[in-house]
Structures are given as C-alpha cells and as structure tokens.
Amino acid sequence: MNEDRIMTALEEVIDPEIGVNIVDLGLVYGIEETSTGKVVIEMTLTIPECPLADQIVTNVKKAAESVEGIGQVEVKLVFEPKWTTARMNDEAREQIRSRQMTIT
C-alpha cells in the first residue's frame, strides 16, 4: 500500500526545531491518493507561525516523491485540529526526554 510506504518515507523528515521526525510528532494527519494518481498529504506544524514551514513542506514533498510509483504530491497545511503534544508517540517523547527538552 502506498500510504504505508509514504509514511515510512516521511519518517525521514525531521522537524528542525525539535529534532524529531514529523510522523512520530503526529504532524501528518492523512494521506490520500486521488483517482488521477496525485498524492495529497494533509499535515500540520507544531505552531502555525513556524519559521521553517516552507522547508518542512519542501522536505515532505521530496520524501513522498522519492517513493517508487508516486508522481505528483500536494502538501496541505491545516491547523484544525490544533496540534498538541498528545499527538506524539512514545518514541518522540523518549527522544525529547533524552535531550531534556520541554515542549508545552
């Protein structure tokens, strides 16, 4: 399934401010393949005014396009529902804990 392969590729995209991948942070809300073969990735950022938003979106697009058989990719930034630390998985929490970072 392409969704699983794309999610695996997106694990390589690191939020540069936090140092944890966007999948573990829970920033990816959904992946949809349209009938025309286009992939639409719906995601958010930890804060709406993230200064590195363009870089993250570019990296997401490149990662998804690197998956064999994937053509056109669109990244949609959404801010509802709002991201919270509750969306992070245990691996992200452990990575942050090991760096002694605090995320509010």
C-alpha positions in Angstrom: 0.0 0.0 0.0 1.4 3.4 -1.0 0.2 5.1 2.2 2.4 2.9 4.3 5.4 3.4 2.0 4.9 7.2 2.0 4.6 7.3 5.9 7.9 5.4 6.1 9.5 7.9 3.8 8.1 10.8 5.9 9.8 9.4 8.9 13.0 10.8 7.4 11.6 14.4 7.6 12.8 15.9 10.8 11.2 19.0 12.4 14.4 21.1 12.5 13.5 22.9 15.7 12.6 19.8 17.7 14.9 17.2 16.1 12.2 14.5 15.8 10.5 13.2 12.7 7.1 14.6 11.7 5.4 11.1 11.8 6.5 10.5 15.4 5.4 14.0 16.3 2.0 13.3 14.9 2.1 16.1 12.4 0.8 14.0 9.5 -3.0 13.9 9.6 -3.7 12.0 6.4 -2.5 10.7 3.1 -4.9 10.4 0.1 -4.3 9.1 -3.4 -6.7 10.7 -5.9 -8.2 8.9 -8.9 -5.7 10.7 -11.1 -2.7 9.3 -9.0 -1.9 12.5 -7.2 -1.0 12.2 -3.6 -2.4 14.7 -1.1 -0.7 14.9 2.3 -2.6 16.7 5.0 -0.4 17.8 7.8 0.1 20.5 10.4 3.0 22.2 12.2 3.7 22.4 15.9 2.9 26.1 15.7 1.1 27.9 12.9 3.7 30.6 12.6 6.6 28.1 12.3 9.5 30.0 10.7 10.7 26.8 8.9 7.3 25.9 7.4 8.5 26.2 3.8 11.5 24.0 4.5 9.4 21.3 6.2 6.8 21.3 3.4 9.5 21.0 0.7 11.1 18.1 2.6 7.7 16.4 2.9 7.1 16.7 -0.8 10.6 15.4 -1.7 10.3 12.5 0.7 6.9 11.5 -0.7 8.1 11.9 -4.3 11.0 9.6 -3.6 8.7 6.6 -3.1 8.7 4.5 -6.2 5.5 4.9 -8.2 4.5 8.2 -6.7 4.0 11.1 -9.1 2.6 14.5 -8.2 2.4 15.3 -4.5 0.5 18.2 -2.8 1.1 19.1 0.8 -1.8 20.8 2.5 -1.1 22.6 5.8 -4.0 22.6 8.1 -4.3 23.9 11.7 -7.6 22.2 12.7 -7.4 20.1 14.8 -4.7 22.0 16.5 -1.5 20.0 17.2 -0.8 19.1 20.8 1.9 17.0 22.5 -0.8 14.3 22.9 -0.4 13.5 19.2 3.3 12.5 19.7 4.0 8.8 20.0 6.2 7.3 22.8 9.2 7.2 20.6 9.0 11.0 20.1 8.5 11.5 23.8 11.6 9.4 24.6 13.7 11.3 22.0 12.7 14.6 23.5 13.1 13.4 27.1 16.6 12.1 26.3 17.5 15.6 25.1 15.9 17.1 28.2 13.7 19.3 26.0 10.4 20.7 27.3 7.5 21.1 24.9 4.4 22.8 26.1 
